[in-house]
């Protein structure tokens, strides 16, 4: 692969996939917190 | 009082809305759109519109549906006032018009899944198989009917049916796509496809078409501006988050689009005899842009070891994605009629039979299909504009405080969000002006892909909804329900 293609893949893929994983993790963590608060 | 159905958990809501977003837009549309529009250069406007168009619109849609607890027409009437209800009618109709031909595409996916399992799709030339399928007077109609029947049956089970189906479909879809991507990337010569896909040519960014296609693709694929999220938000729990959920849908949808492109384009480059032949193939995707998926993919998969197995997986993923999106479109239309007082059963029978009849011309004529995909795909920009106008008419700051920054929301939105909302109409006007001034064809209303055909069909729909707005509002909202 050429360098500019690798840079583009890392930048776009990184923003999209890291964004997805981080936001999903935060959402599920908050949901767990809300549920345990409701139980208490 | 009738008990309102709600999604049982946040994960249930996220998977259902991801199911709405993940569809043929990711697997059938994105790889060919990026291939035809500059590869790496296309990714720049595509990513910009995620943050300036799609995620903000998803946030507005969640807020509208959650606040109004009505479908598209009722939400606009309730939040903006009854005299603006016609905007909600247009948003609903645009999604409905897409549903008519989307069901046809879902039918194709199911047909190809069956044919991959039986092996018949591999027994003859890809073009010949596709032609014989389309020229058959009954097959496209039968598979379109099957898609609508299956989708309507899931919707009949209500929101819990949608949740259950998506809990199976979405994780399965991701696993299948990941397997396909690993296989594609391990083919010798796949790197040439990645080079084609990700190498930017910045001069392409001066072409209006790349920006128009990037915005249309972003809206088409994430579901922003369709009104689908307004509909699913009707079933949100009271203290449910809006902002983070919208971000997850946007990123998740884009991530799957990238996986689909990284799977399909390298396969083409690895299996075609030369890079020139592969480039020509991905840029000319056949009648109504069906060629890459339905003609070349079966032929190319047939050439690789274990190809039939991966072809079955590919069409299984495509069918799962198509069905999970089709059901959200059926639900959107069904919800509108439920708001008008029909029972779910009666509304589904009406929507299912109407969609079957009005989708039939797209099943029988590729010219008609291509025209509808163009008119209502770009028509989503108008829908997005109307949704932004709902917040602007209400007062963006007030909208943010009243409907978004409420208890249960994980991320508090500040003033910057107001600026982004104001930018939505600006993007709409600039892009439309750029497109209209460059493309021409204003009076050419009978050409499949002209400005004229879009203006006449959008104009006709909007005129009808303005004329009948009072009647539609009277059916949808009770006295005192509107602002």
Interface residues (C-beta under 8 A of the other chain):
Chain A: X1 X2 X4 X5 X6 X8 X9 X12 X13 X15 X16 X17 X19 X20 X23 X24 X26 X27 X28 X30 X31 X34
Chain B: X9 X10 X11 X14 X40 X43 X47 X191 X194 X195 X197 X198 X199 X200 X239 X241 X244 X245 X247 X248 X251 X252 X254 X255 X258 X408 X410
